[in-house]
Amino acid sequence: MTCSSTRMWMEHLILPAWHVTRCLAEKDILKDRGKLCHEKLAGSNWPGTVELMEIEGEDHVFHTFEPSSVKAKNIG
């Protein structure tokens, strides 16, 4: 899910969910943007629950490069 407000809300209309977990990698250059998106969704009128998970010591898309790692399996 991206952070642009229009796209964020469109995705929830298309694929409604009652729980969203946003996973962020500690070393990811986009981590701050992910936190902002989490805060916007959590502060909205959306009726679901929102969780933020930060994976220590990892970088952007680490789970794609090492899908069998323990940390990647824990977010799946």
SELUMKOL-309551 format. One record per residue (C-alpha): residue number from 1; z, x, y; residue in three letters. Coordinates in nm, 4 decimals. Last residue first. Layout:
# SELUMKOL-309551
+-----+----------+----------+----------+-----+
:   n :       pz :       px :       py : res :
+-----+----------+----------+----------+-----+
: NUM :        Z :        X :        Y : ALA :
...
+-----+----------+----------+----------+-----+
This chain:
# SELUMKOL-309551
+-----+----------+----------+----------+-----+
:   n :       pz :       px :       py : res :
+-----+----------+----------+----------+-----+
:  76 :   0.6260 :   0.4441 :  -1.3750 : GLY :
:  75 :   0.8569 :   0.6147 :  -1.1282 : ILE :
:  74 :   1.0699 :   0.7830 :  -1.3942 : ASN :
:  73 :   0.7611 :   0.8923 :  -1.5895 : LYS :
:  72 :   0.6423 :   1.0989 :  -1.2938 : ALA :
:  71 :   0.9826 :   1.2679 :  -1.2618 : LYS :
:  70 :   0.9961 :   1.3493 :  -1.6329 : VAL :
:  69 :   0.6510 :   1.5058 :  -1.6256 : SER :
:  68 :   0.3738 :   1.3441 :  -1.8343 : SER :
:  67 :   0.1667 :   1.2411 :  -1.5332 : PRO :
:  66 :   0.1562 :   1.5958 :  -1.3906 : GLU :
:  65 :  -0.1361 :   1.6076 :  -1.1454 : PHE :
:  64 :  -0.1364 :   1.2336 :  -1.0762 : THR :
:  63 :   0.2451 :   1.2132 :  -1.0599 : HIS :
:  62 :   0.2498 :   1.4882 :  -0.7969 : PHE :
:  61 :   0.0428 :   1.2624 :  -0.5698 : VAL :
:  60 :   0.1906 :   1.4172 :  -0.2498 : HIS :
:  59 :   0.4612 :   1.6783 :  -0.3092 : ASP :
:  58 :   0.7745 :   1.6996 :  -0.5223 : GLU :
:  57 :   1.1155 :   1.8640 :  -0.4784 : GLY :
:  56 :   1.3167 :   1.5423 :  -0.4787 : GLU :
:  55 :   1.1544 :   1.2062 :  -0.5536 : ILE :
:  54 :   1.2493 :   0.9521 :  -0.2884 : GLU :
:  53 :   1.2860 :   0.5881 :  -0.3936 : MET :
:  52 :   1.2958 :   0.3046 :  -0.1409 : LEU :
:  51 :   1.3614 :  -0.0516 :  -0.2548 : GLU :
:  50 :   1.2474 :  -0.3818 :  -0.1069 : VAL :
:  49 :   1.3466 :  -0.7290 :  -0.2222 : THR :
:  48 :   1.1291 :  -1.0360 :  -0.1737 : GLY :
:  47 :   1.1293 :  -1.3136 :   0.0880 : PRO :
:  46 :   0.9053 :  -1.1429 :   0.3482 : TRP :
:  45 :   1.0525 :  -1.2252 :   0.6877 : ASN :
:  44 :   1.0224 :  -0.8648 :   0.7986 : SER :
:  43 :   1.2842 :  -0.5948 :   0.8347 : GLY :
:  42 :   1.2422 :  -0.4641 :   0.4783 : ALA :
:  41 :   0.8626 :  -0.4607 :   0.5216 : LEU :
:  40 :   0.8796 :  -0.2699 :   0.8473 : LYS :
:  39 :   1.1433 :  -0.0281 :   0.7153 : GLU :
:  38 :   0.9407 :   0.0491 :   0.4028 : HIS :
:  37 :   0.6261 :   0.1042 :   0.6081 : CYS :
:  36 :   0.8167 :   0.3443 :   0.8331 : LEU :
:  35 :   0.9536 :   0.5310 :   0.5321 : LYS :
:  34 :   0.6015 :   0.5688 :   0.3942 : GLY :
:  33 :   0.4802 :   0.7022 :   0.7280 : ARG :
:  32 :   0.7628 :   0.9567 :   0.7265 : ASP :
:  31 :   0.6688 :   1.0669 :   0.3744 : LYS :
:  30 :   0.3009 :   1.1262 :   0.4578 : LEU :
:  29 :   0.3339 :   1.5076 :   0.4584 : ILE :
:  28 :   0.4778 :   1.4794 :   0.1076 : ASP :
:  27 :   0.7550 :   1.7330 :   0.0377 : LYS :
:  26 :   1.0220 :   1.4803 :  -0.0694 : GLU :
:  25 :   0.7782 :   1.2570 :  -0.2586 : ALA :
:  24 :   0.8036 :   0.8892 :  -0.1699 : LEU :
:  23 :   0.8154 :   0.5900 :  -0.4013 : CYS :
:  22 :   0.8098 :   0.2463 :  -0.2408 : ARG :
:  21 :   0.9556 :  -0.0140 :  -0.4741 : THR :
:  20 :   0.8458 :  -0.3688 :  -0.3959 : VAL :
:  19 :   1.0084 :  -0.6753 :  -0.5505 : HIS :
:  18 :   0.9043 :  -1.0384 :  -0.5318 : TRP :
:  17 :   0.5340 :  -0.9751 :  -0.5546 : ALA :
:  16 :   0.2357 :  -1.1579 :  -0.4099 : PRO :
:  15 :  -0.0945 :  -0.9858 :  -0.4797 : LEU :
:  14 :  -0.3492 :  -1.1315 :  -0.2370 : ILE :
:  13 :  -0.1026 :  -1.2457 :   0.0286 : LEU :
:  12 :   0.1043 :  -0.9322 :  -0.0131 : HIS :
:  11 :  -0.2047 :  -0.7146 :   0.0197 : GLU :
:  10 :  -0.3054 :  -0.8994 :   0.3361 : MET :
:   9 :   0.0372 :  -0.8315 :   0.4872 : TRP :
:   8 :   0.0116 :  -0.4566 :   0.4417 : MET :
:   7 :  -0.3545 :  -0.4525 :   0.5471 : ARG :
:   6 :  -0.2809 :  -0.6140 :   0.8790 : THR :
:   5 :   0.0303 :  -0.4059 :   0.9445 : SER :
:   4 :  -0.1330 :  -0.0722 :   0.8810 : SER :
:   3 :   0.1105 :   0.1059 :   0.6545 : CYS :
:   2 :  -0.0924 :   0.1392 :   0.3372 : THR :
:   1 :   0.0000 :   0.0000 :   0.0000 : MET :
+-----+----------+----------+----------+-----+
